[in-house]
Amino acid sequence: MAEATPDRVLALFKESDALLQGHFKLTSGKHSEWYFEKIRLIEKPAALEKIVDLLVEKIRRESPDFDYVVSPAYGAIAIGVLAALKLGKRFAFTQRIEEKMAFRAGWSGLDGSRAVVVEDILTTGGSIHEVLACLKERGVAAAGIYVLVDRTAGSVLIEGRPVASLLALKVEAFEADVCPFCAKGIPLVKPGASVKKA
């Protein structure tokens, strides 16, 4: 098993053409020069498996006692379900129902369990906060929070604790009114747009 060094994780994104440079509108609404396009990983399952293997090793070391892997829909589902499979755990996901993050009906053993949250990219932590709120509603204890990439280099804390990541680096994100790429007239792209409102 290759060690989950920052260089190794970055190389996996680059090998999958999943690290894009340009002028991007992020899910948070902020603008950035860099975009981690997890869809490029997901459409290449062999590449996705390599990066999830690294994530699974980290989860095994740091959070040995839990029942579920929980991910927000939709981008993180493939990552979370593959991690759950490799960890021998159950999987559940949250999704937007009438613009509010929630668990849909049907999950059988979730209430009162312990879960790790697996997300793809951390920029502001908004989706993770929403998932944690859903867990609390079901009496689920959060045993850990994991992301592939932390774009804040650890500066965003979730409920007072850092988020564990395979790759933590500071990637600047700008509000639209102070975005240098907007000022230069560089066309804005919103890749991977979800139904989440900015």
Secondary structure, 3 states (H helix, E strand, C coil): CCCCCHHHHHHHHHHCCCEEEEEEECCCCCEEEEEECHHHHHCCHHHHHHHHHHHHHHHHHHCCCCCEEEEECCCCHHHHHHHHHHHCCEEEEEEEECCEEECCCCCCCCCCCEEEEEEEEECCCHHHHHHHHHHHHCCCEEEEEEEEEECECCCCEECCEECEEEEECECCEECHHHCHHHHCCCCCECCCCCCCCC
